[in-house]
Amino acid sequence: MFNLNRYQAGIACLFVLFASCGADFSDWQSSGAETGAVKAIIIGSQSFNPNISHGKIVQYKVTISGSDFSEPIVKTFDGAEESGIIEGVPIGDNRALKVEAINQNNIKIREGEAEGLEITAGEAAETEVKMESVPVFANLNDGNIIPNTQFKVRIFSDPAEQIEVEDEFNGMILPLADADLNSAEIFPDISSGFADIKPALLPPGGHNFTVKNVNTGRTAAVAIRLTDGTKLISAPLYSGSSIKVGRIGKTLLRK
């Protein structure tokens, strides 16, 4: 006797089997694509002061991109290594590579790039990446709320390089100067790598600060809110928007 339930169950099994075979075939096609690798050799990796948390590199983040594949390839390797191999890079030319040195606080403190890489199937293309210092805010993080009477900026960077800090407030971008020195030119301490800036009293509200290495153009940024430390003025609501970090340029772009 024909059993409809068993027939339907059999058809369902065949459907599941076919669907799973299709998934395996798709995976096989993806894994079977011809790829190569990149060996990134790090030049100038050590920060000025690797013995403190801000200066100690714990890992390298490598990003490889190309115009003919949509998602960049992102890999990491240990900060104690002098080179790292990134596998599974689609073959082709004009590949771009970026290396970021990340410290213990998960902040980028050095960076370098290489462009025009040609990837050949089954081979590893070697490229040297010269790392340059990225100044960082040592006492500020995105979203910090600070009384303006207690506001101070601490920067960590290589002492040999001049840095600047800019403040975007209410659509205007102005250099941040130390009130005592009356200067926007900043050089970190030659023994510690730190620079402290105590600006004149800033207005309450949302501020976007960008620190820039004048020599290389590399930057880092934070968005914070200052409250009125004297309690005489109510602070406007902080929008909470974040900003993109660029390498060169004075104008900040909002996401």
Backbone bond lengths (Angstrom), bond angles and torsions (degrees), N, CA, C in turn:
res aa  C-N    CA-C-N  psi(-1)  N-CA   C-N-CA  omega(-1)  CA-C   N-CA-C  phi
1 M - - - 1.461 - - 1.526 108.45 -
2 F 1.317 112.63 137.11 1.461 117.46 179.78 1.528 110.06 -70.61
3 N 1.324 115.95 127.74 1.468 121.53 -178.91 1.528 108.82 -107.02
4 L 1.345 114.59 105.03 1.463 119.57 -176.42 1.526 112.26 -62.18
5 N 1.324 115.89 -38.57 1.465 118.87 -178.45 1.528 111.35 -63.73
6 R 1.370 114.99 -42.60 1.466 118.08 179.33 1.533 110.79 -66.52
7 Y 1.340 116.21 -37.46 1.469 120.18 178.88 1.523 110.63 -63.38
8 Q 1.333 116.06 -44.67 1.456 119.81 179.72 1.523 111.19 -64.93
9 A 1.330 115.55 -38.45 1.463 119.04 178.34 1.517 110.72 -64.80
10 G 1.361 115.40 -39.06 1.460 118.55 179.04 1.509 112.14 -64.90
11 I 1.335 116.19 -42.89 1.465 120.17 177.54 1.530 110.60 -61.01
12 A 1.339 115.58 -41.47 1.462 119.60 179.20 1.511 111.03 -61.84
13 C 1.324 117.54 -40.60 1.465 121.48 179.00 1.516 110.94 -64.00
14 L 1.356 114.83 -42.91 1.463 117.90 178.58 1.520 110.78 -63.00
15 F 1.328 116.40 -39.59 1.458 119.74 178.84 1.520 111.57 -62.34
16 V 1.349 116.66 -45.28 1.465 121.03 178.03 1.513 110.99 -61.87
17 L 1.347 116.63 -42.04 1.461 121.09 -180.00 1.513 110.39 -63.12
18 F 1.353 116.54 -44.39 1.462 120.24 179.98 1.521 111.11 -64.19
19 A 1.354 115.35 -42.50 1.458 119.16 -179.79 1.513 111.13 -63.32
20 S 1.352 116.35 -41.42 1.457 119.37 179.82 1.504 111.21 -68.37
21 C 1.363 116.67 -36.30 1.461 119.14 176.49 1.516 110.38 -63.85
22 G 1.352 115.67 -39.80 1.456 118.23 178.08 1.503 111.63 -61.55
23 A 1.359 118.50 -40.53 1.459 122.05 179.49 1.514 110.41 -64.34
24 D 1.367 115.87 -42.19 1.458 119.07 179.57 1.525 110.78 -63.37
25 F 1.352 115.69 -39.49 1.461 119.47 -179.03 1.521 110.48 -65.11
26 S 1.336 114.56 -39.95 1.465 117.99 178.11 1.516 110.95 -63.83
27 D 1.342 116.35 -44.34 1.465 120.10 177.92 1.525 110.61 -61.47
28 W 1.332 115.20 -40.25 1.463 118.80 -178.97 1.517 110.41 -63.60
29 Q 1.345 115.97 -40.43 1.460 118.90 178.14 1.515 111.53 -62.05
30 S 1.347 116.08 -41.96 1.453 120.16 -179.81 1.524 111.15 -64.82
31 S 1.343 115.77 -47.28 1.452 119.42 -177.29 1.517 111.36 -71.35
32 G 1.333 116.72 -22.01 1.454 119.07 -178.07 1.518 113.28 -86.52
33 A 1.325 117.80 -4.56 1.459 120.38 179.23 1.519 109.80 -61.35
34 E 1.319 116.48 143.20 1.462 120.36 -178.62 1.524 109.89 -72.50
35 T 1.306 115.25 126.89 1.461 120.94 -179.42 1.519 109.70 -136.40
36 G 1.304 114.53 165.32 1.460 121.75 174.51 1.516 109.48 -131.55
37 A 1.308 116.94 -155.57 1.457 121.24 -177.54 1.523 109.49 -147.18
38 V 1.322 114.41 165.20 1.460 121.87 175.64 1.514 108.65 -127.19
39 K 1.317 116.85 132.33 1.461 121.85 171.67 1.522 107.93 -104.67
40 A 1.329 116.32 109.36 1.463 122.21 -179.86 1.516 109.34 -91.08
41 I 1.325 116.91 118.10 1.462 122.96 178.80 1.526 107.71 -100.72
42 I 1.323 116.12 118.87 1.460 121.65 -173.09 1.526 110.63 -85.49
43 I 1.334 115.60 125.96 1.463 122.65 177.20 1.526 108.40 -114.20
44 G 1.335 116.82 130.28 1.461 120.26 179.63 1.507 112.82 69.86
45 S 1.327 116.53 43.86 1.460 120.50 -173.52 1.529 113.30 -76.62
46 Q 1.318 117.72 -38.22 1.467 119.64 -170.18 1.520 111.57 -71.02
47 S 1.315 115.87 132.25 1.454 120.50 176.85 1.522 109.79 -75.82
48 F 1.332 115.20 172.33 1.461 119.15 -177.09 1.524 112.05 -60.82
49 N 1.321 117.27 -42.00 1.463 120.78 -176.00 1.527 109.41 -131.94
50 P 1.345 117.44 84.46 1.470 120.04 -176.58 1.519 114.22 -76.39
51 N 1.326 117.68 -0.87 1.465 120.55 -176.06 1.528 112.84 -89.85
52 I 1.332 118.19 -3.33 1.463 120.81 176.93 1.520 108.55 -115.69
53 S 1.327 116.14 163.55 1.462 119.77 -173.64 1.528 112.25 -61.62
54 H 1.325 117.52 -36.29 1.458 120.44 -178.85 1.523 111.53 -67.95
55 G 1.322 117.43 -29.79 1.459 120.12 -174.16 1.513 115.68 -102.23
56 K 1.326 117.92 -5.57 1.466 120.67 -176.65 1.529 110.07 -87.28
57 I 1.334 116.59 120.68 1.458 121.79 179.08 1.530 109.01 -85.78
58 V 1.318 117.08 121.27 1.466 121.02 -179.08 1.524 112.36 -102.92
59 Q 1.333 117.58 -24.05 1.463 119.00 177.23 1.522 110.35 -158.33
60 Y 1.333 114.03 158.55 1.466 121.33 172.40 1.514 108.44 -109.20
61 K 1.313 115.80 134.57 1.457 122.23 175.21 1.526 108.03 -107.29
62 V 1.320 116.14 121.77 1.462 121.77 -176.74 1.529 108.74 -112.85
63 T 1.331 116.14 129.11 1.463 122.36 177.66 1.519 109.16 -121.57
64 I 1.340 116.39 125.39 1.461 121.79 178.73 1.521 108.33 -117.66
65 S 1.328 116.37 129.62 1.457 120.91 -178.15 1.524 110.55 -131.59
66 G 1.322 115.02 159.21 1.458 122.15 177.25 1.507 109.53 -154.39
67 S 1.328 116.88 152.82 1.458 120.58 -176.26 1.523 112.74 -69.45
68 D 1.346 117.59 -17.84 1.453 120.34 -175.74 1.523 113.62 -104.46
69 F 1.344 118.74 9.20 1.464 120.17 168.74 1.524 108.83 -136.78
70 S 1.326 114.84 135.53 1.459 120.82 -166.26 1.517 113.58 -73.34
71 E 1.332 117.77 -43.94 1.457 120.99 -175.33 1.530 110.34 -98.15
72 P 1.344 117.89 123.23 1.470 119.45 176.30 1.526 111.07 -61.81
73 I 1.305 115.82 152.87 1.462 122.06 176.40 1.522 107.38 -92.72
74 V 1.331 116.90 125.19 1.464 121.78 -177.38 1.519 108.99 -122.61
75 K 1.317 116.68 123.80 1.458 123.02 178.76 1.528 108.80 -135.55
76 T 1.326 115.56 158.92 1.463 120.73 175.41 1.517 109.81 -127.85
77 F 1.342 115.34 153.90 1.455 119.87 169.86 1.520 109.15 -145.14
78 D 1.320 116.59 164.41 1.456 123.49 -169.20 1.528 112.05 -61.98
79 G 1.324 115.44 141.73 1.453 120.96 -178.72 1.510 114.79 -68.87
80 A 1.333 117.25 -14.17 1.460 120.03 178.17 1.533 112.12 -83.02
81 E 1.321 117.22 -12.62 1.460 120.99 -177.93 1.526 110.92 -82.00
82 E 1.322 115.23 152.91 1.464 120.79 177.78 1.521 112.22 -96.99
83 S 1.326 117.06 -7.99 1.463 121.40 177.42 1.522 108.85 -156.70
84 G 1.332 115.68 162.47 1.451 120.97 177.60 1.514 110.14 -148.10
85 I 1.333 116.94 145.75 1.460 122.29 179.68 1.526 109.13 -105.87
86 I 1.323 115.72 127.91 1.456 122.31 178.92 1.521 107.54 -110.64
87 E 1.333 116.50 114.65 1.463 121.21 -176.84 1.526 110.92 -97.37
88 G 1.343 114.85 169.32 1.453 120.65 175.98 1.505 114.55 75.28
89 V 1.348 117.40 27.70 1.458 121.02 179.20 1.533 108.89 -88.12
90 P 1.334 118.75 124.98 1.470 119.99 179.73 1.527 111.82 -57.11
91 I 1.331 115.96 140.00 1.455 119.50 -179.64 1.526 109.70 -66.80
92 G 1.336 115.79 153.43 1.453 121.43 -179.12 1.519 110.09 142.92
93 D 1.325 115.77 178.15 1.457 119.37 -179.37 1.528 110.45 -111.62
94 N 1.316 114.52 178.27 1.466 122.52 179.30 1.524 113.19 57.57
95 R 1.335 116.75 37.83 1.460 120.16 172.16 1.540 109.07 -78.76
96 A 1.318 115.59 140.89 1.465 121.39 178.18 1.516 109.58 -110.99
97 L 1.325 116.36 139.84 1.465 122.08 -177.32 1.519 109.14 -127.84
98 K 1.326 115.56 135.61 1.464 121.63 175.31 1.518 109.04 -127.52
99 V 1.329 116.29 135.17 1.464 121.84 178.50 1.521 108.31 -119.10
100 E 1.333 116.42 128.93 1.459 122.49 176.90 1.527 108.98 -119.09
101 A 1.329 116.04 130.54 1.464 121.75 176.16 1.525 108.36 -93.23
102 I 1.331 116.56 120.18 1.465 122.42 -174.57 1.525 110.00 -105.96
103 N 1.326 116.63 132.73 1.468 119.56 -178.75 1.531 111.67 -91.28
104 Q 1.322 116.43 -174.02 1.469 121.54 -176.94 1.529 112.70 -64.58
105 N 1.318 116.85 -21.55 1.463 120.88 -179.92 1.528 112.08 -94.02
106 N 1.342 115.90 13.75 1.465 122.59 -180.00 1.528 111.97 61.66
107 I 1.327 115.50 37.63 1.466 122.14 179.81 1.529 108.77 -120.07
108 K 1.313 115.90 139.41 1.462 121.71 178.54 1.517 110.20 -75.23
109 I 1.351 118.15 124.44 1.460 121.15 -179.46 1.525 113.13 -118.99
110 R 1.343 117.52 -13.13 1.455 121.39 174.00 1.527 108.27 -144.25
111 E 1.339 115.31 156.14 1.458 118.80 -174.30 1.520 109.68 -156.62
112 G 1.329 115.73 148.25 1.456 120.41 176.48 1.515 110.69 -156.96
113 E 1.328 117.12 160.93 1.460 122.07 -177.38 1.523 110.98 -135.74
114 A 1.321 114.67 159.94 1.465 123.26 170.23 1.517 106.66 -144.21
115 E 1.323 116.86 140.12 1.458 121.35 -177.07 1.518 110.83 -129.86
116 G 1.333 115.38 166.80 1.451 121.47 176.44 1.511 114.46 69.41
117 L 1.342 117.58 30.24 1.457 120.71 -179.06 1.526 110.38 -77.90
118 E 1.325 116.66 138.87 1.462 121.93 176.31 1.524 108.63 -107.45
119 I 1.325 116.12 123.15 1.460 122.01 -177.10 1.524 109.25 -104.71
120 T 1.339 116.09 126.26 1.459 123.27 179.60 1.520 109.01 -112.58
121 A 1.329 116.70 143.20 1.458 121.44 -177.40 1.522 110.88 -58.79
122 G 1.341 115.04 131.57 1.456 121.45 174.57 1.506 115.28 74.19
123 E 1.335 118.21 9.42 1.459 120.78 -179.14 1.522 110.35 -127.13
124 A 1.345 115.57 160.92 1.460 121.63 178.00 1.519 109.19 -111.58
125 A 1.315 116.28 116.48 1.466 120.92 177.14 1.520 109.19 -81.41
126 E 1.333 117.43 124.86 1.459 121.55 179.50 1.527 110.32 -90.42
127 T 1.320 115.17 139.15 1.451 119.88 176.40 1.522 109.76 -148.41
128 E 1.333 115.98 138.81 1.456 120.90 176.06 1.523 109.37 -89.14
129 V 1.330 115.49 137.70 1.457 121.28 -179.92 1.526 108.33 -121.85
130 K 1.316 116.01 112.51 1.465 120.78 178.60 1.521 109.47 -82.22
131 M 1.323 115.91 119.45 1.455 120.97 -177.69 1.533 110.40 -89.02
132 E 1.334 115.26 137.13 1.465 121.53 178.15 1.519 109.63 -120.35
133 S 1.325 115.00 151.84 1.458 121.10 -176.76 1.526 111.82 -68.47
134 V 1.331 115.29 135.58 1.467 122.38 172.02 1.534 106.98 -112.67
135 P 1.333 118.92 114.43 1.471 119.34 178.84 1.522 110.05 -66.23
136 V 1.332 116.19 146.46 1.461 119.83 -177.77 1.520 110.61 -132.61
137 F 1.329 115.11 154.66 1.457 120.71 173.26 1.527 108.09 -80.45
138 A 1.314 116.76 119.47 1.460 120.69 -175.51 1.521 112.73 -87.42
139 N 1.327 118.35 -17.19 1.470 120.27 -176.79 1.524 113.10 -127.48
140 L 1.338 117.89 8.96 1.460 121.01 -178.83 1.521 110.11 -127.87
141 N 1.341 115.27 141.32 1.457 122.23 174.16 1.527 109.02 -131.84
142 D 1.335 115.91 157.18 1.462 119.53 177.14 1.522 110.83 -54.07
143 G 1.331 115.49 131.23 1.457 120.84 175.50 1.514 114.78 90.38
144 N 1.342 118.38 -1.06 1.465 119.88 177.25 1.523 111.11 -59.54
145 I 1.340 116.42 142.08 1.464 122.83 174.10 1.527 107.21 -116.95
146 I 1.346 115.93 119.76 1.466 120.97 -170.54 1.530 109.45 -134.52
147 P 1.356 119.18 135.24 1.470 120.39 172.38 1.529 109.80 -63.28
148 N 1.329 117.25 134.21 1.466 118.76 -175.46 1.528 113.12 -66.49
149 T 1.330 117.10 -20.03 1.469 119.20 177.54 1.533 111.98 -75.54
150 Q 1.334 117.62 -14.90 1.462 121.30 -179.63 1.532 112.09 -111.99
151 F 1.317 116.29 11.93 1.461 119.35 -172.22 1.529 112.38 -78.00
152 K 1.321 114.27 130.14 1.463 121.96 175.81 1.520 107.86 -147.14
153 V 1.310 117.11 143.01 1.454 122.23 178.77 1.524 109.05 -108.09
154 R 1.334 116.05 128.27 1.470 120.86 173.99 1.523 108.33 -116.36
155 I 1.320 115.73 127.04 1.460 123.12 -177.77 1.520 109.30 -114.07
156 F 1.350 115.80 142.34 1.462 120.69 171.69 1.523 108.22 -117.56
157 S 1.357 115.46 128.62 1.459 120.02 179.89 1.522 109.41 -164.16
158 D 1.338 115.97 177.72 1.462 120.51 175.56 1.522 109.16 -71.82
159 P 1.345 118.52 129.99 1.465 121.30 -176.47 1.524 113.84 -62.80
160 A 1.322 117.86 -27.10 1.464 120.19 -175.34 1.525 112.49 -72.32
161 E 1.312 118.14 -8.39 1.456 120.96 -172.66 1.520 111.51 -118.27
162 Q 1.326 115.44 134.48 1.455 120.75 180.00 1.521 110.37 -74.93
163 I 1.326 116.10 142.19 1.459 120.98 177.14 1.524 110.11 -126.06
164 E 1.319 114.80 157.86 1.460 122.48 175.43 1.521 108.90 -133.84
165 V 1.329 116.26 151.35 1.455 121.84 175.18 1.525 108.05 -122.60
166 E 1.333 115.98 131.87 1.460 121.58 177.53 1.521 109.89 -116.10
167 D 1.312 114.90 147.14 1.463 122.04 -179.50 1.522 108.69 -119.43
168 E 1.343 116.44 120.26 1.460 120.85 172.93 1.518 108.12 -99.78
169 F 1.319 115.47 120.10 1.464 120.96 -178.48 1.531 108.24 -143.18
170 N 1.334 115.97 125.64 1.466 121.92 179.15 1.531 112.43 52.79
171 G 1.324 116.34 41.20 1.454 120.53 175.76 1.509 115.37 83.13
172 M 1.321 117.95 -1.48 1.464 121.09 179.04 1.518 109.91 -111.26
173 I 1.345 116.43 143.60 1.460 122.15 178.37 1.521 108.52 -116.61
174 L 1.332 115.63 120.09 1.460 121.33 -178.22 1.519 110.16 -130.56
175 P 1.349 117.53 149.36 1.464 119.54 175.49 1.525 110.62 -68.53
176 L 1.320 115.63 144.80 1.463 121.11 178.53 1.523 108.11 -96.48
177 A 1.315 116.15 117.47 1.466 121.36 -176.50 1.518 110.55 -111.63
178 D 1.316 115.95 147.61 1.464 120.97 174.52 1.528 109.06 -72.85
179 A 1.329 116.91 132.39 1.468 121.07 -175.26 1.522 111.91 -65.11
180 D 1.331 117.57 -35.16 1.468 120.42 -178.22 1.521 111.44 -76.85
181 L 1.333 116.65 -44.20 1.462 120.33 -177.30 1.525 112.26 -82.80
182 N 1.340 116.46 -20.47 1.464 122.22 -178.52 1.525 111.32 53.40
183 S 1.323 115.08 44.05 1.456 120.34 -178.13 1.522 109.87 -145.95
184 A 1.357 115.11 141.90 1.461 120.13 176.18 1.518 111.71 -93.96
185 E 1.337 117.75 -3.47 1.463 121.77 177.21 1.526 109.24 -83.22
186 I 1.338 115.64 123.35 1.463 120.53 -173.03 1.523 109.41 -127.65
187 F 1.324 115.55 133.66 1.454 121.85 173.38 1.525 108.31 -127.06
188 P 1.329 119.02 122.63 1.467 120.60 179.37 1.525 111.79 -60.94
189 D 1.323 114.76 155.85 1.468 121.30 179.70 1.526 110.56 -60.51
190 I 1.317 116.87 136.59 1.469 120.61 -174.64 1.521 112.55 -69.75
191 S 1.320 118.47 -17.47 1.460 120.06 -178.82 1.530 112.86 -99.66
192 S 1.329 117.94 -28.06 1.460 120.49 -175.04 1.530 113.92 -113.77
193 G 1.327 117.73 -26.86 1.454 121.03 -174.95 1.519 113.74 85.08
194 F 1.334 117.16 4.64 1.464 121.25 -179.63 1.528 111.34 -99.88
195 A 1.327 115.15 150.92 1.458 122.20 171.83 1.517 107.83 -137.80
196 D 1.322 116.86 130.70 1.467 121.96 179.49 1.525 109.67 -107.66
197 I 1.329 115.85 134.85 1.455 122.16 178.33 1.521 108.17 -123.69
198 K 1.319 116.80 120.41 1.471 122.05 175.93 1.517 107.47 -113.11
199 P 1.339 116.77 92.93 1.466 119.41 -176.06 1.525 111.92 -75.43
200 A 1.321 114.34 167.18 1.458 119.17 171.81 1.529 108.23 -62.85
201 L 1.347 116.16 165.54 1.463 121.05 -175.77 1.526 110.67 -56.43
202 L 1.324 115.45 124.05 1.460 121.21 -179.29 1.528 109.93 -98.01
203 P 1.326 117.72 151.58 1.470 120.06 -179.71 1.517 111.17 -68.60
204 P 1.326 117.95 147.69 1.467 120.61 177.60 1.519 111.06 -68.73
205 G 1.328 114.91 153.33 1.460 120.64 179.45 1.515 111.03 130.48
206 G 1.326 116.68 -170.75 1.454 121.78 -178.35 1.517 112.37 -80.78
207 H 1.318 116.58 128.20 1.462 122.89 179.04 1.531 108.90 -123.93
208 N 1.326 116.13 137.31 1.461 122.12 172.41 1.526 107.97 -109.85
209 F 1.333 115.61 116.46 1.460 120.56 -178.26 1.527 110.01 -106.58
210 T 1.330 115.61 135.57 1.459 121.66 176.66 1.518 108.76 -125.30
211 V 1.330 116.63 127.56 1.463 121.09 174.59 1.517 107.55 -105.17
212 K 1.334 116.36 136.43 1.460 121.39 -172.72 1.520 110.67 -131.84
213 N 1.323 115.10 134.15 1.455 121.84 170.51 1.531 106.83 -79.09
214 V 1.330 116.67 111.00 1.454 121.06 -175.62 1.526 111.22 -62.96
215 N 1.328 117.88 -33.19 1.456 121.95 -176.95 1.519 113.08 -71.04
216 T 1.338 117.76 -37.14 1.468 121.09 -174.71 1.520 113.65 -112.67
217 G 1.339 117.99 -17.56 1.457 121.38 -176.71 1.514 114.44 82.65
218 R 1.327 117.92 1.83 1.474 119.97 -178.87 1.527 109.96 -76.96
219 T 1.339 115.00 143.52 1.455 119.83 -171.77 1.518 112.60 -135.53
220 A 1.321 115.00 162.84 1.463 123.49 169.08 1.521 106.91 -140.76
221 A 1.329 117.35 157.63 1.461 119.72 -173.95 1.519 111.29 -145.99
222 V 1.334 115.54 152.06 1.462 123.01 172.46 1.517 108.72 -139.42
223 A 1.324 116.01 153.37 1.465 122.65 174.27 1.521 107.79 -118.49
224 I 1.341 116.87 122.73 1.464 121.04 -177.56 1.526 109.76 -131.32
225 R 1.320 114.88 173.04 1.464 120.73 175.14 1.518 108.47 -123.74
226 L 1.321 115.45 129.86 1.455 121.18 174.24 1.520 109.32 -101.25
227 T 1.320 115.71 133.68 1.468 120.47 174.98 1.518 108.48 -103.83
228 D 1.316 115.97 161.53 1.464 120.84 -178.86 1.522 109.69 -77.24
229 G 1.305 116.31 108.20 1.467 120.85 -177.25 1.509 113.42 -67.66
230 T 1.349 117.55 -21.92 1.463 120.02 -179.23 1.520 112.11 -85.61
231 K 1.372 116.75 -9.48 1.468 123.38 -179.77 1.532 112.09 66.42
232 L 1.322 117.56 17.49 1.459 120.41 -179.55 1.525 112.45 -94.67
233 I 1.360 115.94 -21.53 1.461 119.87 -176.71 1.519 108.45 -126.40
234 S 1.323 116.79 134.63 1.460 119.05 176.42 1.515 109.29 -80.52
235 A 1.319 116.79 134.10 1.457 121.79 -177.90 1.521 110.46 -79.14
236 P 1.344 117.69 137.71 1.475 119.90 174.24 1.517 110.29 -62.34
237 L 1.322 115.18 156.91 1.458 119.43 178.43 1.516 109.72 -65.53
238 Y 1.324 116.10 137.01 1.472 121.88 177.86 1.522 108.91 -82.18
239 S 1.314 116.16 129.78 1.457 120.20 -173.51 1.512 113.20 -70.55
240 G 1.337 117.14 -28.07 1.457 120.19 -179.97 1.506 113.44 80.99
241 S 1.335 117.82 4.66 1.468 119.10 179.96 1.511 110.12 -73.70
242 S 1.337 116.08 151.67 1.453 120.92 178.99 1.510 108.89 -106.92
243 I 1.328 117.19 169.01 1.445 121.38 -177.74 1.496 110.22 -126.67
244 K 1.331 115.29 152.86 1.451 120.69 177.40 1.518 109.27 -80.97
245 V 1.329 115.87 148.42 1.445 121.30 178.32 1.514 107.91 -102.96
246 G 1.306 116.22 121.98 1.454 120.74 179.07 1.501 111.49 -111.53
247 R 1.339 115.97 168.53 1.454 118.74 -179.22 1.512 111.40 -85.55
248 I 1.344 117.36 -43.58 1.443 120.51 -174.80 1.518 107.97 -133.02
249 G 1.337 116.03 141.02 1.462 119.27 172.56 1.499 112.24 127.63
250 K 1.301 114.93 151.05 1.443 121.21 -177.20 1.530 112.69 -90.19
251 T 1.326 116.93 -30.16 1.459 120.08 -173.27 1.521 110.62 -83.64
252 L 1.320 116.82 133.04 1.448 122.35 178.41 1.513 109.83 -94.72
253 L 1.337 116.26 139.73 1.459 121.39 -179.30 1.503 109.27 -108.18
254 R 1.294 116.28 131.84 1.462 120.28 176.06 1.507 109.24 -86.78
255 K 1.373 116.53 145.41 1.461 121.19 174.10 1.506 109.66 -68.94
